Amino acid sequence: MYKRQVYDAMYQNGRKIHMIGLDVTREIVLTPTILEYMCRINAKRGAFIKKITKFYFDFHWQWEHIVGCVINDPLAVAYFLNPAICEGFESYVQIETTGISLGQSVVDSMNFYRKTANTKVLTEVDVYAFFQLFLSRILDMEPEELDILQDLI
């Protein structure tokens, strides 16, 4: 219900929500290789990241057989810092509040409702640009210092 109220309030005030769906965030997988790279560059911070993501590594392996963990929230923060890392389209989005689709975002990508777009629906992410920004911030390094990052992704 609250999600719908946020969308409705933004729409009434002529503001757009920038939505990064789970389908896009699932492209951002922190792999054991990237995690080890982080540990080699900065042992203390790498160990901390390893500790706080262990549950997610175990969860994704147990339920999906993914070797690594999807890190959803950092993509939203990275997009805020650099909107060029994601692309998408503008559309009217409504949040369902009843039935089997409770809480789902319904995207009118074909503009059938003929309503003004209230959302920028992000559908693509530059994975390398994300990890370059993410790792440079987490490890307190210049992006160009992440010399083998391209090979790890």
LOVO-780895 format. One record per atom (N, C-alpha, C): residue in three letters; x, y, z; chain; atom name. Coordinates in steps of 0.1 Angstrom, whole numbers. Example, Ala and Ser with C-alpha at 12.3 -4.5 7.8 and 13.67 -1.06 7.14 Angstrom:
BEGIN
+------+-------+-------+-------+-----+------+
: type :    px :    py :    pz : mol : atom :
+------+-------+-------+-------+-----+------+
:  Ala :   132 :   -57 :    78 :   A :    N :
:  Ala :   123 :   -45 :    78 :   A :   CA :
:  Ala :   132 :   -33 :    78 :   A :    C :
:  Ser :   128 :   -22 :    71 :   A :    N :
:  Ser :   137 :   -11 :    71 :   A :   CA :
:  Ser :   129 :     0 :    79 :   A :    C :
+------+-------+-------+-------+-----+------+
//
This chain:
BEGIN
+------+-------+-------+-------+-----+------+
: type :    px :    py :    pz : mol : atom :
+------+-------+-------+-------+-----+------+
:  Met :     8 :   -12 :     0 :   A :    N :
:  Met :     0 :     0 :     0 :   A :   CA :
:  Met :     9 :    13 :     0 :   A :    C :
:  Tyr :    19 :    13 :     8 :   A :    N :
:  Tyr :    28 :    25 :     9 :   A :   CA :
:  Tyr :    35 :    27 :    -4 :   A :    C :
:  Lys :    39 :    17 :   -10 :   A :    N :
:  Lys :    46 :    18 :   -23 :   A :   CA :
:  Lys :    37 :    25 :   -33 :   A :    C :
:  Arg :    24 :    22 :   -33 :   A :    N :
:  Arg :    15 :    28 :   -42 :   A :   CA :
:  Arg :    13 :    43 :   -38 :   A :    C :
:  Gln :    13 :    46 :   -26 :   A :    N :
:  Gln :    11 :    60 :   -21 :   A :   CA :
:  Gln :    23 :    68 :   -26 :   A :    C :
:  Val :    35 :    63 :   -25 :   A :    N :
:  Val :    47 :    70 :   -30 :   A :   CA :
:  Val :    46 :    73 :   -44 :   A :    C :
:  Tyr :    42 :    63 :   -52 :   A :    N :
:  Tyr :    41 :    65 :   -67 :   A :   CA :
:  Tyr :    30 :    76 :   -70 :   A :    C :
:  Asp :    19 :    74 :   -63 :   A :    N :
:  Asp :     8 :    84 :   -65 :   A :   CA :
:  Asp :    12 :    98 :   -61 :   A :    C :
:  Ala :    18 :   100 :   -50 :   A :    N :
:  Ala :    23 :   113 :   -46 :   A :   CA :
:  Ala :    33 :   119 :   -55 :   A :    C :
:  Met :    42 :   111 :   -60 :   A :    N :
:  Met :    52 :   116 :   -69 :   A :   CA :
:  Met :    45 :   121 :   -82 :   A :    C :
:  Tyr :    35 :   112 :   -87 :   A :    N :
:  Tyr :    28 :   115 :   -99 :   A :   CA :
:  Tyr :    20 :   128 :   -98 :   A :    C :
:  Gln :    13 :   130 :   -87 :   A :    N :
:  Gln :     5 :   142 :   -84 :   A :   CA :
:  Gln :    14 :   155 :   -83 :   A :    C :
:  Asn :    27 :   153 :   -80 :   A :    N :
:  Asn :    36 :   164 :   -79 :   A :   CA :
:  Asn :    45 :   166 :   -91 :   A :    C :
:  Gly :    42 :   158 :  -102 :   A :    N :
:  Gly :    49 :   159 :  -114 :   A :   CA :
:  Gly :    64 :   154 :  -113 :   A :    C :
:  Arg :    66 :   145 :  -104 :   A :    N :
:  Arg :    80 :   140 :  -102 :   A :   CA :
:  Arg :    80 :   126 :  -107 :   A :    C :
:  Lys :    92 :   121 :  -111 :   A :    N :
:  Lys :    94 :   108 :  -116 :   A :   CA :
:  Lys :   102 :    99 :  -107 :   A :    C :
:  Ile :    98 :    87 :  -104 :   A :    N :
:  Ile :   106 :    77 :   -97 :   A :   CA :
:  Ile :   115 :    71 :  -107 :   A :    C :
:  His :   127 :    68 :  -103 :   A :    N :
:  His :   136 :    60 :  -111 :   A :   CA :
:  His :   137 :    46 :  -105 :   A :    C :
:  Met :   131 :    37 :  -113 :   A :    N :
:  Met :   129 :    23 :  -108 :   A :   CA :
:  Met :   139 :    13 :  -114 :   A :    C :
:  Ile :   147 :     7 :  -105 :   A :    N :
:  Ile :   156 :    -4 :  -110 :   A :   CA :
:  Ile :   150 :   -17 :  -105 :   A :    C :
:  Gly :   145 :   -25 :  -114 :   A :    N :
:  Gly :   139 :   -37 :  -111 :   A :   CA :
:  Gly :   149 :   -48 :  -107 :   A :    C :
:  Leu :   144 :   -58 :  -101 :   A :    N :
:  Leu :   153 :   -69 :   -97 :   A :   CA :
:  Leu :   159 :   -76 :  -109 :   A :    C :
:  Asp :   152 :   -76 :  -121 :   A :    N :
:  Asp :   158 :   -82 :  -132 :   A :   CA :
:  Asp :   171 :   -75 :  -136 :   A :    C :
:  Val :   172 :   -62 :  -134 :   A :    N :
:  Val :   184 :   -55 :  -137 :   A :   CA :
:  Val :   194 :   -57 :  -126 :   A :    C :
:  Thr :   190 :   -56 :  -114 :   A :    N :
:  Thr :   200 :   -57 :  -103 :   A :   CA :
:  Thr :   206 :   -72 :  -102 :   A :    C :
:  Arg :   199 :   -81 :  -108 :   A :    N :
:  Arg :   204 :   -95 :  -108 :   A :   CA :
:  Arg :   216 :   -96 :  -117 :   A :    C :
:  Glu :   219 :   -86 :  -125 :   A :    N :
:  Glu :   231 :   -86 :  -133 :   A :   CA :
:  Glu :   244 :   -82 :  -125 :   A :    C :
:  Ile :   241 :   -77 :  -113 :   A :    N :
:  Ile :   252 :   -73 :  -104 :   A :   CA :
:  Ile :   255 :   -84 :   -94 :   A :    C :
:  Val :   264 :   -93 :   -97 :   A :    N :
:  Val :   267 :  -104 :   -89 :   A :   CA :
:  Val :   281 :  -103 :   -83 :   A :    C :
:  Leu :   282 :  -102 :   -70 :   A :    N :
:  Leu :   295 :  -102 :   -63 :   A :   CA :
:  Leu :   299 :  -117 :   -63 :   A :    C :
:  Thr :   309 :  -120 :   -71 :   A :    N :
:  Thr :   314 :  -133 :   -72 :   A :   CA :
:  Thr :   326 :  -136 :   -62 :   A :    C :
:  Pro :   329 :  -148 :   -59 :   A :    N :
:  Pro :   340 :  -151 :   -50 :   A :   CA :
:  Pro :   353 :  -145 :   -56 :   A :    C :
:  Thr :   354 :  -145 :   -69 :   A :    N :
:  Thr :   367 :  -139 :   -75 :   A :   CA :
:  Thr :   368 :  -124 :   -72 :   A :    C :
:  Ile :   357 :  -117 :   -74 :   A :    N :
:  Ile :   357 :  -102 :   -71 :   A :   CA :
:  Ile :   359 :  -100 :   -57 :   A :    C :
:  Leu :   353 :  -108 :   -48 :   A :    N :
:  Leu :   355 :  -107 :   -34 :   A :   CA :
:  Leu :   369 :  -109 :   -30 :   A :    C :
:  Glu :   376 :  -119 :   -36 :   A :    N :
:  Glu :   390 :  -122 :   -33 :   A :   CA :
:  Glu :   399 :  -110 :   -38 :   A :    C :
:  Tyr :   395 :  -105 :   -49 :   A :    N :
:  Tyr :   402 :   -93 :   -54 :   A :   CA :
:  Tyr :   401 :   -81 :   -44 :   A :    C :
:  Met :   390 :   -79 :   -39 :   A :    N :
:  Met :   388 :   -69 :   -29 :   A :   CA :
:  Met :   397 :   -72 :   -16 :   A :    C :
:  Cys :   397 :   -84 :   -12 :   A :    N :
:  Cys :   406 :   -88 :    -1 :   A :   CA :
:  Cys :   420 :   -86 :    -3 :   A :    C :
:  Arg :   425 :   -88 :   -15 :   A :    N :
:  Arg :   439 :   -86 :   -19 :   A :   CA :
:  Arg :   443 :   -72 :   -19 :   A :    C :
:  Ile :   433 :   -63 :   -24 :   A :    N :
:  Ile :   436 :   -49 :   -24 :   A :   CA :
:  Ile :   435 :   -42 :   -11 :   A :    C :
:  Asn :   425 :   -46 :    -3 :   A :    N :
:  Asn :   423 :   -40 :    10 :   A :   CA :
:  Asn :   418 :   -51 :    19 :   A :    C :
:  Ala :   427 :   -58 :    27 :   A :    N :
:  Ala :   424 :   -69 :    35 :   A :   CA :
:  Ala :   413 :   -67 :    45 :   A :    C :
:  Lys :   414 :   -55 :    52 :   A :    N :
:  Lys :   404 :   -52 :    62 :   A :   CA :
:  Lys :   390 :   -50 :    56 :   A :    C :
:  Arg :   389 :   -42 :    46 :   A :    N :
:  Arg :   376 :   -39 :    40 :   A :   CA :
:  Arg :   370 :   -52 :    33 :   A :    C :
:  Gly :   379 :   -59 :    26 :   A :    N :
:  Gly :   375 :   -71 :    20 :   A :   CA :
:  Gly :   370 :   -81 :    29 :   A :    C :
:  Ala :   376 :   -83 :    41 :   A :    N :
:  Ala :   372 :   -92 :    51 :   A :   CA :
:  Ala :   358 :   -88 :    56 :   A :    C :
:  Phe :   356 :   -75 :    58 :   A :    N :
:  Phe :   343 :   -70 :    63 :   A :   CA :
:  Phe :   332 :   -73 :    52 :   A :    C :
:  Ile :   335 :   -70 :    40 :   A :    N :
:  Ile :   325 :   -73 :    29 :   A :   CA :
:  Ile :   322 :   -88 :    29 :   A :    C :
:  Lys :   332 :   -96 :    30 :   A :    N :
:  Lys :   331 :  -111 :    31 :   A :   CA :
:  Lys :   322 :  -115 :    42 :   A :    C :
:  Lys :   324 :  -109 :    54 :   A :    N :
:  Lys :   316 :  -112 :    66 :   A :   CA :
:  Lys :   301 :  -109 :    64 :   A :    C :
:  Ile :   298 :   -97 :    58 :   A :    N :
:  Ile :   285 :   -92 :    57 :   A :   CA :
:  Ile :   277 :   -98 :    45 :   A :    C :
:  Thr :   284 :  -104 :    36 :   A :    N :
:  Thr :   277 :  -110 :    25 :   A :   CA :
:  Thr :   277 :  -126 :    26 :   A :    C :
:  Lys :   283 :  -132 :    36 :   A :    N :
:  Lys :   283 :  -146 :    37 :   A :   CA :
:  Lys :   269 :  -152 :    36 :   A :    C :
:  Phe :   260 :  -146 :    44 :   A :    N :
:  Phe :   246 :  -151 :    44 :   A :   CA :
:  Phe :   240 :  -151 :    30 :   A :    C :
:  Tyr :   243 :  -141 :    22 :   A :    N :
:  Tyr :   237 :  -139 :     8 :   A :   CA :
:  Tyr :   244 :  -149 :    -1 :   A :    C :
:  Phe :   257 :  -151 :     0 :   A :    N :
:  Phe :   264 :  -161 :    -8 :   A :   CA :
:  Phe :   257 :  -175 :    -5 :   A :    C :
:  Asp :   255 :  -179 :     7 :   A :    N :
:  Asp :   249 :  -191 :    11 :   A :   CA :
:  Asp :   235 :  -192 :     6 :   A :    C :
:  Phe :   227 :  -182 :     7 :   A :    N :
:  Phe :   213 :  -181 :     3 :   A :   CA :
:  Phe :   212 :  -184 :   -12 :   A :    C :
:  His :   220 :  -176 :   -20 :   A :    N :
:  His :   219 :  -177 :   -35 :   A :   CA :
:  His :   224 :  -191 :   -39 :   A :    C :
:  Trp :   233 :  -197 :   -32 :   A :    N :
:  Trp :   238 :  -210 :   -36 :   A :   CA :
:  Trp :   227 :  -220 :   -33 :   A :    C :
:  Gln :   221 :  -220 :   -21 :   A :    N :
:  Gln :   211 :  -229 :   -17 :   A :   CA :
:  Gln :   198 :  -229 :   -25 :   A :    C :
:  Trp :   194 :  -217 :   -29 :   A :    N :
:  Trp :   181 :  -215 :   -36 :   A :   CA :
:  Trp :   182 :  -214 :   -51 :   A :    C :
:  Glu :   194 :  -210 :   -56 :   A :    N :
:  Glu :   194 :  -207 :   -70 :   A :   CA :
:  Glu :   207 :  -213 :   -77 :   A :    C :
:  His :   216 :  -219 :   -69 :   A :    N :
:  His :   228 :  -224 :   -74 :   A :   CA :
:  His :   237 :  -213 :   -81 :   A :    C :
:  Ile :   236 :  -201 :   -76 :   A :    N :
:  Ile :   245 :  -190 :   -80 :   A :   CA :
:  Ile :   257 :  -190 :   -72 :   A :    C :
:  Val :   269 :  -190 :   -78 :   A :    N :
:  Val :   281 :  -189 :   -70 :   A :   CA :
:  Val :   284 :  -174 :   -69 :   A :    C :
:  Gly :   280 :  -168 :   -58 :   A :    N :
:  Gly :   281 :  -154 :   -56 :   A :   CA :
:  Gly :   268 :  -148 :   -50 :   A :    C :
:  Cys :   267 :  -135 :   -49 :   A :    N :
:  Cys :   255 :  -130 :   -44 :   A :   CA :
:  Cys :   251 :  -117 :   -51 :   A :    C :
:  Val :   238 :  -116 :   -53 :   A :    N :
:  Val :   233 :  -104 :   -60 :   A :   CA :
:  Val :   233 :   -93 :   -50 :   A :    C :
:  Ile :   238 :   -81 :   -54 :   A :    N :
:  Ile :   239 :   -70 :   -45 :   A :   CA :
:  Ile :   230 :   -59 :   -51 :   A :    C :
:  Asn :   217 :   -59 :   -47 :   A :    N :
:  Asn :   207 :   -50 :   -53 :   A :   CA :
:  Asn :   209 :   -36 :   -49 :   A :    C :
:  Asp :   210 :   -33 :   -36 :   A :    N :
:  Asp :   210 :   -19 :   -31 :   A :   CA :
:  Asp :   222 :   -11 :   -36 :   A :    C :
:  Pro :   234 :   -16 :   -37 :   A :    N :
:  Pro :   245 :    -8 :   -42 :   A :   CA :
:  Pro :   243 :    -3 :   -56 :   A :    C :
:  Leu :   235 :   -10 :   -64 :   A :    N :
:  Leu :   232 :    -5 :   -78 :   A :   CA :
:  Leu :   224 :     8 :   -77 :   A :    C :
:  Ala :   214 :     8 :   -68 :   A :    N :
:  Ala :   206 :    20 :   -67 :   A :   CA :
:  Ala :   214 :    32 :   -63 :   A :    C :
:  Val :   223 :    30 :   -53 :   A :    N :
:  Val :   232 :    40 :   -49 :   A :   CA :
:  Val :   242 :    45 :   -60 :   A :    C :
:  Ala :   247 :    35 :   -67 :   A :    N :
:  Ala :   256 :    38 :   -78 :   A :   CA :
:  Ala :   249 :    46 :   -89 :   A :    C :
:  Tyr :   237 :    43 :   -92 :   A :    N :
:  Tyr :   229 :    50 :  -102 :   A :   CA :
:  Tyr :   227 :    65 :   -97 :   A :    C :
:  Phe :   224 :    66 :   -84 :   A :    N :
:  Phe :   223 :    80 :   -79 :   A :   CA :
:  Phe :   236 :    88 :   -81 :   A :    C :
:  Leu :   247 :    82 :   -79 :   A :    N :
:  Leu :   260 :    88 :   -81 :   A :   CA :
:  Leu :   263 :    91 :   -95 :   A :    C :
:  Asn :   260 :    81 :  -104 :   A :    N :
:  Asn :   263 :    82 :  -118 :   A :   CA :
:  Asn :   251 :    76 :  -127 :   A :    C :
:  Pro :   241 :    84 :  -130 :   A :    N :
:  Pro :   230 :    79 :  -138 :   A :   CA :
:  Pro :   234 :    73 :  -151 :   A :    C :
:  Ala :   246 :    76 :  -156 :   A :    N :
:  Ala :   250 :    71 :  -169 :   A :   CA :
:  Ala :   252 :    55 :  -169 :   A :    C :
:  Ile :   252 :    49 :  -157 :   A :    N :
:  Ile :   255 :    35 :  -157 :   A :   CA :
:  Ile :   243 :    27 :  -160 :   A :    C :
:  Cys :   231 :    33 :  -160 :   A :    N :
:  Cys :   218 :    26 :  -163 :   A :   CA :
:  Cys :   211 :    33 :  -174 :   A :    C :
:  Glu :   204 :    25 :  -182 :   A :    N :
:  Glu :   195 :    31 :  -193 :   A :   CA :
:  Glu :   181 :    25 :  -191 :   A :    C :
:  Gly :   171 :    32 :  -197 :   A :    N :
:  Gly :   158 :    26 :  -197 :   A :   CA :
:  Gly :   148 :    35 :  -204 :   A :    C :
:  Phe :   136 :    35 :  -200 :   A :    N :
:  Phe :   126 :    43 :  -207 :   A :   CA :
:  Phe :   116 :    49 :  -197 :   A :    C :
:  Glu :   109 :    59 :  -201 :   A :    N :
:  Glu :    99 :    65 :  -193 :   A :   CA :
:  Glu :    85 :    59 :  -196 :   A :    C :
:  Ser :    78 :    57 :  -185 :   A :    N :
:  Ser :    65 :    50 :  -186 :   A :   CA :
:  Ser :    56 :    54 :  -174 :   A :    C :
:  Tyr :    43 :    51 :  -175 :   A :    N :
:  Tyr :    34 :    52 :  -164 :   A :   CA :
:  Tyr :    35 :    39 :  -157 :   A :    C :
:  Val :    36 :    39 :  -144 :   A :    N :
:  Val :    37 :    27 :  -136 :   A :   CA :
:  Val :    27 :    28 :  -124 :   A :    C :
:  Gln :    19 :    17 :  -122 :   A :    N :
:  Gln :    10 :    17 :  -111 :   A :   CA :
:  Gln :    13 :     5 :  -103 :   A :    C :
:  Ile :    11 :     6 :   -90 :   A :    N :
:  Ile :    14 :    -5 :   -80 :   A :   CA :
:  Ile :     0 :   -11 :   -77 :   A :    C :
:  Glu :    -1 :   -24 :   -79 :   A :    N :
:  Glu :   -13 :   -31 :   -76 :   A :   CA :
:  Glu :   -14 :   -33 :   -61 :   A :    C :
:  Thr :   -27 :   -32 :   -56 :   A :    N :
:  Thr :   -29 :   -32 :   -41 :   A :   CA :
:  Thr :   -39 :   -44 :   -38 :   A :    C :
:  Thr :   -42 :   -52 :   -47 :   A :    N :
:  Thr :   -52 :   -63 :   -44 :   A :   CA :
:  Thr :   -48 :   -75 :   -52 :   A :    C :
:  Gly :   -53 :   -86 :   -48 :   A :    N :
:  Gly :   -53 :   -99 :   -56 :   A :   CA :
:  Gly :   -39 :  -105 :   -57 :   A :    C :
:  Ile :   -37 :  -114 :   -66 :   A :    N :
:  Ile :   -25 :  -122 :   -68 :   A :   CA :
:  Ile :   -13 :  -113 :   -71 :   A :    C :
:  Ser :   -16 :  -102 :   -77 :   A :    N :
:  Ser :    -5 :   -93 :   -81 :   A :   CA :
:  Ser :    -2 :   -82 :   -70 :   A :    C :
:  Leu :    -6 :   -84 :   -58 :   A :    N :
:  Leu :    -4 :   -74 :   -47 :   A :   CA :
:  Leu :    10 :   -70 :   -46 :   A :    C :
:  Gly :    12 :   -57 :   -47 :   A :    N :
:  Gly :    26 :   -51 :   -46 :   A :   CA :
:  Gly :    34 :   -50 :   -58 :   A :    C :
:  Gln :    29 :   -56 :   -69 :   A :    N :
:  Gln :    36 :   -56 :   -82 :   A :   CA :
:  Gln :    35 :   -43 :   -89 :   A :    C :
:  Ser :    46 :   -40 :   -96 :   A :    N :
:  Ser :    47 :   -27 :  -104 :   A :   CA :
:  Ser :    42 :   -31 :  -118 :   A :    C :
:  Val :    31 :   -24 :  -122 :   A :    N :
:  Val :    26 :   -27 :  -136 :   A :   CA :
:  Val :    31 :   -15 :  -144 :   A :    C :
:  Val :    39 :   -19 :  -154 :   A :    N :
:  Val :    45 :    -9 :  -163 :   A :   CA :
:  Val :    37 :    -8 :  -176 :   A :    C :
:  Asp :    32 :     4 :  -179 :   A :    N :
:  Asp :    25 :     6 :  -191 :   A :   CA :
:  Asp :    34 :    10 :  -203 :   A :    C :
:  Ser :    43 :     0 :  -206 :   A :    N :
:  Ser :    53 :     3 :  -216 :   A :   CA :
:  Ser :    48 :     6 :  -230 :   A :    C :
:  Met :    36 :     2 :  -233 :   A :    N :
:  Met :    30 :     5 :  -246 :   A :   CA :
:  Met :    21 :    18 :  -246 :   A :    C :
:  Asn :    20 :    24 :  -234 :   A :    N :
:  Asn :    12 :    36 :  -233 :   A :   CA :
:  Asn :    -3 :    34 :  -236 :   A :    C :
:  Phe :    -8 :    23 :  -232 :   A :    N :
:  Phe :   -22 :    20 :  -234 :   A :   CA :
:  Phe :   -31 :    29 :  -225 :   A :    C :
:  Tyr :   -27 :    32 :  -213 :   A :    N :
:  Tyr :   -35 :    41 :  -204 :   A :   CA :
:  Tyr :   -35 :    55 :  -208 :   A :    C :
:  Arg :   -25 :    59 :  -217 :   A :    N :
:  Arg :   -24 :    73 :  -221 :   A :   CA :
:  Arg :   -22 :    83 :  -209 :   A :    C :
:  Lys :   -15 :    78 :  -200 :   A :    N :
:  Lys :   -12 :    87 :  -188 :   A :   CA :
:  Lys :     3 :    92 :  -189 :   A :    C :
:  Thr :     5 :   103 :  -184 :   A :    N :
:  Thr :    19 :   109 :  -184 :   A :   CA :
:  Thr :    28 :   100 :  -176 :   A :    C :
:  Ala :    40 :    98 :  -181 :   A :    N :
:  Ala :    50 :    89 :  -174 :   A :   CA :
:  Ala :    52 :    94 :  -160 :   A :    C :
:  Asn :    53 :    85 :  -151 :   A :    N :
:  Asn :    56 :    89 :  -137 :   A :   CA :
:  Asn :    69 :    82 :  -132 :   A :    C :
:  Thr :    75 :    74 :  -141 :   A :    N :
:  Thr :    86 :    66 :  -138 :   A :   CA :
:  Thr :    96 :    65 :  -149 :   A :    C :
:  Lys :   109 :    65 :  -145 :   A :    N :
:  Lys :   119 :    61 :  -155 :   A :   CA :
:  Lys :   122 :    46 :  -151 :   A :    C :
:  Val :   119 :    37 :  -160 :   A :    N :
:  Val :   121 :    23 :  -158 :   A :   CA :
:  Val :   134 :    19 :  -163 :   A :    C :
:  Leu :   144 :    16 :  -155 :   A :    N :
:  Leu :   157 :    12 :  -159 :   A :   CA :
:  Leu :   158 :    -2 :  -162 :   A :    C :
:  Thr :   163 :    -5 :  -175 :   A :    N :
:  Thr :   163 :   -19 :  -180 :   A :   CA :
:  Thr :   176 :   -24 :  -183 :   A :    C :
:  Glu :   186 :   -16 :  -183 :   A :    N :
:  Glu :   200 :   -20 :  -186 :   A :   CA :
:  Glu :   210 :   -14 :  -176 :   A :    C :
:  Val :   221 :   -21 :  -174 :   A :    N :
:  Val :   232 :   -16 :  -165 :   A :   CA :
:  Val :   245 :   -20 :  -172 :   A :    C :
:  Asp :   254 :   -10 :  -171 :   A :    N :
:  Asp :   268 :   -12 :  -175 :   A :   CA :
:  Asp :   275 :   -19 :  -163 :   A :    C :
:  Val :   276 :   -32 :  -164 :   A :    N :
:  Val :   282 :   -40 :  -152 :   A :   CA :
:  Val :   296 :   -35 :  -149 :   A :    C :
:  Tyr :   304 :   -33 :  -159 :   A :    N :
:  Tyr :   318 :   -29 :  -156 :   A :   CA :
:  Tyr :   318 :   -15 :  -150 :   A :    C :
:  Ala :   310 :    -6 :  -155 :   A :    N :
:  Ala :   310 :     8 :  -149 :   A :   CA :
:  Ala :   305 :     7 :  -134 :   A :    C :
:  Phe :   295 :    -2 :  -132 :   A :    N :
:  Phe :   290 :    -3 :  -118 :   A :   CA :
:  Phe :   301 :    -8 :  -109 :   A :    C :
:  Phe :   308 :   -19 :  -113 :   A :    N :
:  Phe :   318 :   -24 :  -104 :   A :   CA :
:  Phe :   330 :   -15 :  -103 :   A :    C :
:  Gln :   333 :    -8 :  -113 :   A :    N :
:  Gln :   344 :     2 :  -112 :   A :   CA :
:  Gln :   341 :    13 :  -101 :   A :    C :
:  Leu :   329 :    18 :  -102 :   A :    N :
:  Leu :   324 :    28 :   -92 :   A :   CA :
:  Leu :   323 :    22 :   -78 :   A :    C :
:  Phe :   317 :    10 :   -77 :   A :    N :
:  Phe :   315 :     4 :   -64 :   A :   CA :
:  Phe :   328 :     1 :   -57 :   A :    C :
:  Leu :   337 :    -6 :   -65 :   A :    N :
:  Leu :   350 :   -10 :   -59 :   A :   CA :
:  Leu :   359 :     2 :   -55 :   A :    C :
:  Ser :   359 :    12 :   -64 :   A :    N :
:  Ser :   367 :    23 :   -61 :   A :   CA :
:  Ser :   362 :    31 :   -49 :   A :    C :
:  Arg :   349 :    31 :   -46 :   A :    N :
:  Arg :   344 :    37 :   -34 :   A :   CA :
:  Arg :   346 :    29 :   -22 :   A :    C :
:  Ile :   344 :    16 :   -23 :   A :    N :
:  Ile :   345 :     7 :   -11 :   A :   CA :
:  Ile :   360 :     6 :    -8 :   A :    C :
:  Leu :   369 :     5 :   -17 :   A :    N :
:  Leu :   383 :     3 :   -15 :   A :   CA :
:  Leu :   391 :    16 :   -14 :   A :    C :
:  Asp :   384 :    27 :   -16 :   A :    N :
:  Asp :   391 :    40 :   -15 :   A :   CA :
:  Asp :   402 :    41 :   -25 :   A :    C :
:  Met :   399 :    38 :   -38 :   A :    N :
:  Met :   409 :    38 :   -48 :   A :   CA :
:  Met :   404 :    47 :   -60 :   A :    C :
:  Glu :   413 :    50 :   -68 :   A :    N :
:  Glu :   410 :    57 :   -81 :   A :   CA :
:  Glu :   405 :    45 :   -91 :   A :    C :
:  Pro :   394 :    48 :   -98 :   A :    N :
:  Pro :   389 :    37 :  -107 :   A :   CA :
:  Pro :   400 :    31 :  -116 :   A :    C :
:  Glu :   409 :    39 :  -121 :   A :    N :
:  Glu :   419 :    34 :  -131 :   A :   CA :
:  Glu :   429 :    25 :  -124 :   A :    C :
:  Glu :   429 :    25 :  -110 :   A :    N :
:  Glu :   438 :    16 :  -103 :   A :   CA :
:  Glu :   433 :     2 :  -102 :   A :    C :
:  Leu :   421 :     0 :  -106 :   A :    N :
:  Leu :   415 :   -14 :  -106 :   A :   CA :
:  Leu :   418 :   -21 :  -119 :   A :    C :
:  Asp :   431 :   -24 :  -120 :   A :    N :
:  Asp :   437 :   -28 :  -133 :   A :   CA :
:  Asp :   432 :   -41 :  -139 :   A :    C :
:  Ile :   428 :   -51 :  -131 :   A :    N :
:  Ile :   423 :   -63 :  -137 :   A :   CA :
:  Ile :   408 :   -65 :  -136 :   A :    C :
:  Leu :   401 :   -55 :  -132 :   A :    N :
:  Leu :   387 :   -56 :  -130 :   A :   CA :
:  Leu :   380 :   -61 :  -142 :   A :    C :
:  Gln :   383 :   -56 :  -154 :   A :    N :
:  Gln :   376 :   -61 :  -166 :   A :   CA :
:  Gln :   377 :   -76 :  -168 :   A :    C :
:  Asp :   388 :   -82 :  -164 :   A :    N :
:  Asp :   390 :   -96 :  -165 :   A :   CA :
:  Asp :   382 :  -104 :  -155 :   A :    C :
:  Leu :   378 :   -98 :  -144 :   A :    N :
:  Leu :   371 :  -105 :  -134 :   A :   CA :
:  Leu :   356 :  -105 :  -136 :   A :    C :
:  Ile :   351 :   -96 :  -144 :   A :    N :
:  Ile :   336 :   -95 :  -146 :   A :   CA :
:  Ile :   331 :  -104 :  -157 :   A :    C :
+------+-------+-------+-------+-----+------+
//
